[in-house]
Amino acid sequence: MCLNKKIALKSLLLGLAITLVTGVFVNTNVIGEFPDIEITTEPWVGVSYRGYILPWIRQVVYPEAPQEIVLANLIMDVVVWTLIAVAVMFLLFPKKFAKPKKRKAKRRK
């Protein structure tokens, strides 16, 4: 597998993992669905949003209410976290992003 494909796959998996982990945390500042996102200082009453940077889990607050996945926000969240993962990998491992030097073929006699 090409090195760039490995980096892309690792970044995508890391972005997906971070997105899934952030679904545990309640997001009270950003509400709505992409592209109609609002930034608020006070949470909405009766609706709980989870996930960062964009909230991708929505749940009406009452006993045994089902959770709803907001697919557009989930996809955008994975994209954002994947790009952040690529940037971090670039800063931590810059040699892996460099183009490999061409080797001269040795002539056989």
Secondary structure, DSSP 8 states (H G I E B T S, - for coil): --HHHHHHHHHHHHHHHHHHHHTTSB--SEEEETTEEEE-SS--TTEEEE-SSS--EEEESSTT--EEE-HHHHHHHHHHHHHHHHHHHHHH-HHHHS-----------
